[in-house]
Amino acid sequence: MGRHGQKPSGEKSVTRYTILTGGTGLVGRYLVRDLLLEGHALALLIRPTSKLSVADRVEEILQFWEAQLGRPLSRPVLLDGDVCREGLGLAHEDRSWVERHCGSLIHNAASLTFHGEDRAGEPWRTNLDGTRHVLEFCRTAGIRDLHYVSTAYVAGTRSGVIYETELDCGQSFRNEYEQSKCLAEKEVRAASFLDQLTVYRPAVIAGDSRTGYTSTYHGLYMYLQLISVINRNTEPDENGVRHTDMRLNMTGDEPRNIVPVDWVSEVIATIFGNPAFHGQTYHLSPAERLTPRQIIEAGYRYYNSTGVEFCGAEMQIDQTVSTAERATYESKTMYEAYEHSDPVFDTTNLRRAVPQLPCPVIDQAMLHRFFKYGEEDRWGRRKPGDVTVPVRIAEVLAGNSTEILARFIAQNPQHDTPHVKLGIDIVGPGGGQWTLLRDSQQGTRLERGIAADVCGVLQESAERLANSVLKSSSSGNAPLTLNLAISN
């Protein structure tokens, strides 16, 4: 079960659920996995898409992880909302649930849009206005523990060593993304109602260090895709070598602060799970930085190619560039401002908090995993797998609540009182967490989430429960078989 406890101020008996925003993004989906694996009670603020409901979006993520892990996961409580709306767009009953059950919030939602036409659009709408909505919601809902995912690039165009203790040093910015995140972090730090604020500042985030997985093709993956396209469209010579002759206006040795997404999530989840390290700011930056030369050389090995020439930053682009060169210059325009400067980010707080989690070095083998995954995923164009939920578990539980409670009391007669609260944790597709309540006034009912003062928790796999339902249905009036393990 999740780690349930009481709010320190505690007028109300609440489970310390944590709200996570941005759970469908690259970092967010890893945080969902890692926080659930660490046993945290989680609530996801998600908005539906034109094709998928909130439940289906979360199932898509969790079923992906279950296939990777080979085990079922608990289901978070779902909150249909949007950080871009006042009150986070939550219905009254959802807000009421949050006020009774949530003690902390991880604000991870962000727009990666670099340039916006005006402040009514992105990235301002999500990064600044969205953060303001989150702060106001926390203030009025009584949430005083905030974990904010910022970016190391709030440093803007500063050079040299950037310290974790620094923020506004009068710096200029390369784009509206950096500026919007800096202003948002300033507002977060100015929120005097917070008892505690923890800030995470990742550098440029790449794919999974072990599998190469990514759900977005910005940053490093844009360059890898370009290398792939150029090589796949270049015929090899008689020796099998592809000649991709190209001049680049850089030395090749410019350092890049790039970190794998799985490490970023593991660090955040580890610090979040250890209150002793809350209240600090952490740069999530690599000890060993990546260079363009290393990326090109990894491409040479992966595609058996050659031909790139680093001509230095002073090289002028003329009219004699090749087709490949022109495609390269046009594709990398968005990131051109980052090509010749990347500061050193101080990681004193990070090393103190998680010395056991050094950042994996992005070496040639890892870059090859990035190339391999990108090509298998058709650089983001591969159709996602289908989401299947055999049975609506909430309906099954509601229809059998009397039987479930009777079985629990039969095994635990000491809890046969007028007021009973029983936690239910159904793991796997379609599962969820509920509290089954019985009292003299409202009878037996089911509520979302597991309350702090339950007298026990029933744990079961959604698959086994679904099979029991199907068996019961096919046998006419045969009773539903419930093999629920009870933990106190």
WOVEN-V849956 format. One record per residue. N is the residue number from 1. SS is DSSP state (@ for helix, = for strand, . for the rest). PHI is phi in radians with two decimals (999 if undefined). PSI is psi as a letter, one per 40 degrees, with the letter a starting at -180 (none if undefined). Layout:
n,ss,phi,psi
N,SS,PHI,PSI
N,SS,PHI,PSI
This chain:
n,ss,phi,psi
1,.,999,i
2,.,-1.21,i
3,.,-1.48,h
4,.,-1.79,i
5,.,-2.79,a
6,.,-1.93,i
7,.,-1.13,h
8,.,-1.01,d
9,.,-1.33,d
10,.,0.29,g
11,.,-1.25,d
12,.,-1.94,i
13,.,-1.45,h
14,.,-2.31,i
15,.,-1.42,h
16,.,-1.47,g
17,=,-1.30,i
18,=,-1.94,h
19,=,-1.50,h
20,=,-2.06,h
21,=,-1.72,i
22,.,1.23,f
23,.,-1.27,e
24,.,-1.72,e
25,.,-1.36,a
26,@,-1.08,d
27,@,-1.14,d
28,@,-1.05,d
29,@,-1.20,d
30,@,-1.25,d
31,@,-1.10,d
32,@,-0.98,d
33,@,-1.05,d
34,@,-1.20,d
35,@,-1.18,d
36,@,-1.17,d
37,@,-1.12,d
38,.,-1.43,e
39,.,1.51,e
40,.,-1.33,i
41,.,-1.39,h
42,=,-2.14,h
43,=,-2.17,h
44,=,-1.85,h
45,=,-1.58,h
46,=,-2.34,i
47,.,-1.91,i
48,.,-1.26,i
49,.,-1.89,a
50,.,-1.17,e
51,.,-1.94,d
52,.,-2.23,h
53,.,-1.28,i
54,@,-1.00,d
55,@,-1.08,d
56,@,-1.21,d
57,@,-1.09,d
58,@,-1.25,d
59,@,-1.06,d
60,@,-1.02,d
61,@,-1.18,d
62,@,-1.21,d
63,@,-1.19,d
64,@,-1.08,d
65,@,-1.18,d
66,@,-1.10,d
67,@,-1.16,d
68,@,-1.24,d
69,@,-1.50,d
70,.,1.25,f
71,.,-2.71,i
72,.,-1.36,i
73,.,-2.07,i
74,.,-1.14,i
75,.,-1.78,h
76,.,-1.28,i
77,=,-1.28,h
78,=,-1.80,h
79,=,-2.11,h
80,=,-1.36,h
81,.,-2.79,a
82,.,-2.72,h
83,.,-1.13,e
84,.,-1.41,e
85,.,-2.02,i
86,@,-1.07,i
87,@,1.17,e
88,@,1.04,e
89,@,1.19,e
90,.,-1.44,i
91,.,-1.17,i
92,@,-0.99,d
93,@,-1.20,d
94,@,-1.21,d
95,@,-1.10,d
96,@,-1.07,d
97,@,-1.10,d
98,@,-1.03,d
99,@,-1.08,d
100,@,-1.56,d
101,@,-2.16,e
102,=,-1.87,h
103,=,-1.97,e
104,=,-2.65,i
105,=,-2.49,h
106,=,-1.83,h
107,=,-1.63,h
108,.,-1.99,e
109,.,-1.12,h
110,.,-2.78,i
111,.,-1.79,h
112,.,-1.62,e
113,.,-1.06,h
114,.,-1.41,d
115,.,-2.25,h
116,.,-2.16,i
117,.,-1.18,d
118,.,-2.72,i
119,.,-1.36,e
120,.,-1.47,e
121,.,-1.90,a
122,.,-1.39,i
123,.,-1.50,e
124,@,-1.11,d
125,@,-1.04,d
126,@,-1.54,d
127,@,-1.23,d
128,@,-1.75,d
129,@,-1.10,d
130,@,-1.09,d
131,@,-1.16,d
132,@,-1.08,d
133,@,-1.11,d
134,@,-1.10,d
135,@,-1.09,d
136,@,-1.14,d
137,@,-1.12,d
138,@,-1.03,d
139,@,-1.05,d
140,@,-1.43,d
141,@,-1.61,e
142,.,1.44,f
143,.,-1.61,h
144,.,-2.01,e
145,=,-2.03,h
146,=,-2.05,h
147,=,-2.02,h
148,=,-2.02,h
149,=,-1.62,h
150,=,-1.71,a
151,=,-2.62,i
152,@,-1.09,d
153,@,-1.49,e
154,@,-1.13,e
155,@,-1.22,e
156,.,1.05,b
157,.,-1.60,e
158,.,-1.08,i
159,.,-2.15,i
160,.,1.40,a
161,=,-1.67,h
162,=,-1.83,h
163,.,-1.60,i
164,.,-1.09,d
165,.,-1.42,e
166,.,-1.75,i
167,.,-2.48,c
168,.,-1.60,h
169,.,-2.07,f
170,.,1.31,e
171,.,-1.25,i
172,.,-1.66,i
173,.,-2.27,i
174,.,-1.33,d
175,.,-2.82,i
176,@,-1.23,d
177,@,-1.05,d
178,@,-1.03,d
179,@,-1.14,d
180,@,-1.13,d
181,@,-1.24,d
182,@,-1.15,d
183,@,-1.12,d
184,@,-1.13,d
185,@,-1.14,d
186,@,-1.07,d
187,@,-1.20,d
188,@,-1.07,d
189,@,-1.22,d
190,.,-1.51,e
191,.,-1.33,g
192,.,-1.22,e
193,.,-1.31,e
194,.,-1.26,h
195,.,-1.36,d
196,=,-2.67,h
197,=,-2.29,h
198,=,-2.09,h
199,=,-2.07,h
200,=,-1.98,h
201,=,-2.11,g
202,=,-1.26,i
203,.,-1.38,a
204,=,-1.17,h
205,=,-1.73,h
206,=,-1.84,a
207,.,-1.43,a
208,.,-1.27,h
209,.,-1.12,d
210,.,-1.66,d
211,.,-2.00,e
212,.,1.47,e
213,.,-1.02,i
214,.,-2.61,i
215,.,-1.97,e
216,.,-2.49,i
217,.,-2.03,f
218,.,-1.74,i
219,.,0.99,b
220,@,-0.96,d
221,@,-1.16,d
222,@,-1.12,d
223,@,-1.19,d
224,@,-1.11,d
225,@,-1.10,d
226,@,-1.09,d
227,@,-1.06,d
228,@,-1.08,d
229,@,-1.09,d
230,@,-1.10,d
231,@,-1.22,d
232,@,-1.20,e
233,.,-1.81,e
234,.,-2.00,h
235,.,-1.24,h
236,.,-1.25,i
237,.,-1.39,a
238,.,-1.13,e
239,.,-1.73,e
240,.,1.46,e
241,.,-1.68,h
242,=,-1.62,h
243,=,-1.78,h
244,=,-1.85,g
245,=,-1.11,h
246,=,-2.78,h
247,=,-1.86,h
248,=,-2.08,h
249,.,-1.50,g
250,.,-2.74,i
251,.,-1.42,d
252,.,1.65,e
253,.,-1.93,e
254,.,-1.14,h
255,=,-1.32,i
256,=,-2.18,h
257,.,-1.54,g
258,=,-2.17,h
259,=,-2.31,i
260,=,-1.28,i
261,@,-1.14,d
262,@,-1.14,d
263,@,-1.20,d
264,@,-0.97,d
265,@,-1.15,d
266,@,-1.09,d
267,@,-1.13,d
268,@,-1.07,d
269,@,-1.12,d
270,@,-1.18,d
271,@,-1.17,d
272,@,-1.03,d
273,.,-1.38,e
274,.,-2.18,g
275,@,-0.98,d
276,@,-1.10,d
277,@,-1.87,e
278,.,-1.30,i
279,.,1.52,e
280,.,-2.01,i
281,=,-1.96,h
282,=,-2.21,h
283,=,-1.47,h
284,=,-1.70,g
285,.,-2.29,i
286,.,-1.39,i
287,.,-1.33,d
288,.,-2.00,h
289,.,-1.55,i
290,=,-1.58,i
291,=,-2.11,i
292,@,-1.01,d
293,@,-1.07,d
294,@,-1.12,d
295,@,-1.14,d
296,@,-1.12,d
297,@,-1.15,d
298,@,-1.12,d
299,@,-1.12,d
300,@,-0.96,d
301,@,-1.18,d
302,@,-1.18,d
303,@,-1.86,e
304,.,0.92,g
305,=,-2.27,i
306,=,-2.82,i
307,=,2.16,e
308,=,-1.42,h
309,=,-2.11,h
310,=,-1.53,h
311,.,-1.83,e
312,.,1.59,i
313,.,-1.16,d
314,.,-1.39,e
315,.,-1.04,h
316,.,-1.67,h
317,.,-1.35,h
318,.,-1.98,a
319,.,-1.46,e
320,.,-1.72,e
321,.,-1.14,i
322,.,-1.35,i
323,@,-1.05,d
324,@,-1.14,d
325,@,-1.11,d
326,@,-1.07,d
327,@,-1.08,d
328,@,-1.15,d
329,@,-1.09,d
330,@,-1.21,d
331,@,-1.31,d
332,.,-1.68,e
333,@,-0.98,d
334,@,-1.08,d
335,@,-1.82,e
336,@,-1.05,d
337,@,-1.14,e
338,@,-1.68,e
339,.,-1.31,d
340,.,-2.07,e
341,.,-2.70,h
342,.,-2.69,h
343,.,-1.27,i
344,=,-1.67,h
345,=,-1.72,h
346,.,-1.06,h
347,.,-2.22,f
348,@,-1.03,d
349,@,-1.11,d
350,@,-1.08,d
351,@,-1.15,d
352,@,-1.23,d
353,@,-1.39,d
354,.,-2.30,g
355,.,-1.09,d
356,.,-1.42,e
357,.,-2.16,g
358,.,-1.17,i
359,.,-1.17,h
360,.,-1.04,h
361,.,-1.35,h
362,.,-1.42,g
363,.,-1.76,a
364,@,-1.08,d
365,@,-1.08,d
366,@,-1.21,d
367,@,-1.06,d
368,@,-1.14,d
369,@,-1.14,d
370,@,-1.11,d
371,@,-1.03,d
372,@,-1.09,d
373,@,-1.14,d
374,@,-1.00,d
375,@,-1.21,d
376,@,-1.13,d
377,.,-1.52,e
378,@,0.93,f
379,@,0.92,f
380,@,1.65,e
381,.,-1.76,e
382,.,-1.23,h
383,.,-1.20,h
384,.,-1.19,i
385,.,-1.22,i
386,.,-1.29,i
387,.,-1.69,h
388,.,-2.13,h
389,.,-2.26,h
390,.,-1.04,d
391,.,-2.45,i
392,.,-1.38,h
393,@,-1.08,d
394,@,-1.05,d
395,@,-1.19,d
396,@,-1.09,d
397,@,-1.14,d
398,@,-1.08,d
399,@,-1.33,e
400,.,-2.20,f
401,@,-1.10,d
402,@,-1.12,d
403,@,-1.15,d
404,@,-1.06,d
405,@,-1.14,d
406,@,-1.11,d
407,@,-1.14,d
408,@,-1.07,d
409,@,-1.16,d
410,@,-1.08,d
411,@,-1.48,e
412,.,-2.34,g
413,@,-1.04,d
414,@,-1.14,e
415,@,-1.73,e
416,.,-1.41,g
417,.,-2.12,i
418,.,-1.06,d
419,.,-2.08,h
420,=,-2.15,h
421,=,-2.20,h
422,=,-2.15,h
423,=,-1.42,i
424,=,-2.30,h
425,=,-2.19,h
426,=,-1.83,h
427,=,-1.68,i
428,.,1.72,i
429,.,-0.92,h
430,.,1.44,e
431,.,-1.33,a
432,=,2.98,a
433,=,-2.20,h
434,=,-2.46,i
435,=,-2.10,h
436,=,-1.68,h
437,=,-2.03,i
438,=,-2.34,h
439,=,-2.53,i
440,.,-1.23,d
441,.,-1.58,d
442,.,-1.90,e
443,=,1.27,a
444,=,-1.73,h
445,=,-2.60,i
446,=,-2.04,h
447,=,-2.18,i
448,=,-1.14,i
449,.,1.40,i
450,.,-1.79,h
451,.,-1.18,i
452,.,-1.19,d
453,.,-1.84,f
454,.,-1.21,i
455,.,-1.62,e
456,.,3.13,i
457,=,-2.30,h
458,=,-1.58,h
459,=,-2.10,h
460,=,-2.72,i
461,=,-1.45,h
462,@,-1.06,d
463,@,-1.12,d
464,@,-1.17,d
465,@,-1.16,d
466,@,-1.11,d
467,@,-1.09,d
468,@,-1.14,d
469,@,-1.13,d
470,@,-1.11,d
471,@,-1.13,d
472,@,-1.11,d
473,@,-1.15,d
474,@,-1.29,e
475,.,-1.76,e
476,.,1.28,b
477,.,-1.67,e
478,.,-1.08,i
479,.,-1.18,i
480,.,-1.21,h
481,.,-1.57,h
482,.,-2.06,h
483,.,-1.86,g
484,.,-1.62,h
485,=,-1.38,h
486,=,-1.87,h
487,=,-2.11,i
488,.,-1.86,none
